[in-house]
Amino acid sequence: MRTDLFDFDLPPERIALRPAVPRDAARLLVVRPGANHELEDRIVRDLPNLLRPGDALVVNDTKVIPARLRGRRIGRGDMEPAIEATLHRRIDGARWRAFVKPAKRLAPGDVVRFGEEGRVCFLGQLDATVEDKGEGGEVTLAFAFHGPVLDQAVDERGAMPLPPYIAARRAPDDQDRTDYQTMFAQAEGSIAAPTAGLHFTDALLERLRQSGISVHTVTLHVGAGTFLPVKAADTTEHRMHAEAGGVSAQTADALNAVRRAGGRIVAVGSTSLRLIETASGDDGTIRPFAGETALFVTPGYRFRAVDVMMTNFHLPRSTLFMLVTAIAGLDVMKRAYAHAIENGYRFYSYGDACLLERAQ
């Protein structure tokens, strides 16, 4: 399909710079299939009344690391240019793939020193050597520290990697370390939050369970590709960045039991949906999975396991907007987004959400 079919205009004032407080007070646009394509304005805490007893929510338990580091190049003459690096993929205990800027200031063999002296005295300086340099500002950084010590050094010096549409308007702060993390976060490894999960609270989870709705976790570490626009003129020419994750045998068995009993699989966010669909066979059976997925969902995709999706409002021409149109239909989602813009919904990572029932 033509990429420009997924374009729309969004007024800048609709981009949320902070989340709703409390989290489950965010607005929720319900989009149902059918001849009238009914839209209903609700709030997230209404979710137990919008789902059915026996349904199963699938949430992503990945944890965002403070992956944005600021430093300077050292050891090459008197000039020490400023360098910003965003870690996005761990290779081993000491090496990361990272996007750096300005990339033209670095060459293989250069050393970058990040931050100031560590708050823990034995950490000293956090230095990294540029092992190689790829396209688009991507490099491999080999750090002087390894394993948990490196993790602690990054945590001390790093900032939360807010999406570009927020970072361009304000700097990340200490509040983002809480705000940009879901209540399910356990497995460190993401450079972006699975933002649909940001709307949940302990009180909402308790009401869901009391309503007979179960909650299950999967893990998909969100990479830098989540923010990359689709530059190809046709969607068939776009290639997704692979992301690592897993579905445990316990979760797979529980979700299969839900489906056998007539319950629906409700994916909380695009990451949960893509992982569950990757782990599902043609017959809809969900299997344990550990590995990478580069699943790219566009209109015409045949869903195997997921019936309902809860997700935030996404960027125009993005793979995420393409995914939601595959769930509910392109015309329906364009109408839903127009309704959201007209009625003051807040967009993107810290914004409001929508609940999409899959069109058959």
C-alpha positions, 0 to 999 in steps of 0.5 A, a space after each residue: 500500500 502507498 505510505 501516504 495513505 497513512 498520513 494525517 495532520 496533527 496540531 502540535 498542541 495535541 502532543 502530550 508532554 506529561 501523562 495523565 494523573 492518575 494514570 488511569 484517568 487518561 481518556 479512552 476512545 472505544 472503536 467498535 467494528 460494524 456498519 456504523 463504526 461506533 466511537 465511544 468516549 470513555 476513560 481508561 478506568 472504565 476498562 473492566 466494564 468494556 471487556 468481558 469476563 474471561 478475557 485476558 490482557 497481555 502486557 509487556 514487562 520490559 523495563 526502560 533503561 536510562 539509555 541517553 548518555 552525554 559525553 565528549 570525545 577525548 584523546 585526539 588533540 585539544 578539541 573535545 567535542 560534545 557527543 550524545 549517545 543513545 544505547 539501543 541494543 546490548 551485544 554482550 556484558 560490555 558492548 552496546 550498539 548505539 546511535 550517536 550525534 554528531 556521528 561525523 565527530 567519531 571514528 573507530 578507535 575514538 574514546 568517548 567519556 560520559 558524564 562526570 565522576 560517578 557517585 560510587 567512587 570505584 566507578 571512576 570515569 565511564 569511557 567507551 571505545 568506538 569499535 566500528 561505525 555503521 550507517 545512520 549514526 550507529 556505532 558499536 561502543 565497547 565500555 571499560 566496565 562490564 556487567 552489573 558495574 556498567 549497568 550501574 554506571 549507565 543508570 547514574 549518568 543516563 537520562 530516560 530516552 524520551 521520544 523525539 516529539 517530547 525531547 524536542 520540546 523539553 529535556 527529560 527530568 527525574 519525574 520521567 524516570 517514574 512516568 516513562 515506566 509501566 507498573 509492569 516493568 521488570 526485564 531491563 532492555 528497552 529504550 522506549 516504553 510500551 506506552 499502552 501499559 503506562 495507563 495501568 494502576 494497582 486499583 485498575 488491575 484489582 478491578 479487572 481481576 474482580 471482573 474475571 479478566 486475567 492479566 498475563 506478561 510477555 517481554 519485548 524489548 523496544 528498540 530504536 526502530 519504533 521511532 523511525 518513520 517509513 521512508 519508502 513510498 510503498 509499505 512493501 519496501 519498508 523493513 522493520 528493525 528486529 526486537 528481542 523478546 519472549 513468551 513463556 510456556 506458562 503464559 502461552 498455556 494460559 492464553 491458549 486456555 482462555 481462547 478454548 474457553 471462549 475468552 478474547 486475547 486483549 493485547 496491551 500495546 503494539 509490542 504485546 500484539 506483535 510478540 503474541 502474533 509472532 508466537 502463534 501458529 496458523 491455527 491460532 495456537 500460541 507457543 513458547 517463544 524466545 528470539 527476535 521479531 520483525 513482524 510488520 502488520 499492515 492492512 490485509 494481515 490475517 490475525 492469528 490470536 489477538 482479538 482486541 487491542 489497547 493502544 495509544 494514538 500514533 504518529 502519521 505514516 508510522 508502522 504503529 498507525 499502520 498496525 492499528 489500521 490493520 486491526 480496525 480498517 484504514 477509513 475507520 481509524 482515520 475517522 477515529 483519529 479525526 474525532 480524537 483531534 477534534 475532541 481534544 484527545 492527547 496524542 503519543 507516548 504520554 497521551 490518551 488511549 484507544 480500545 480497538 475491537 478487531 474487524 472480522 
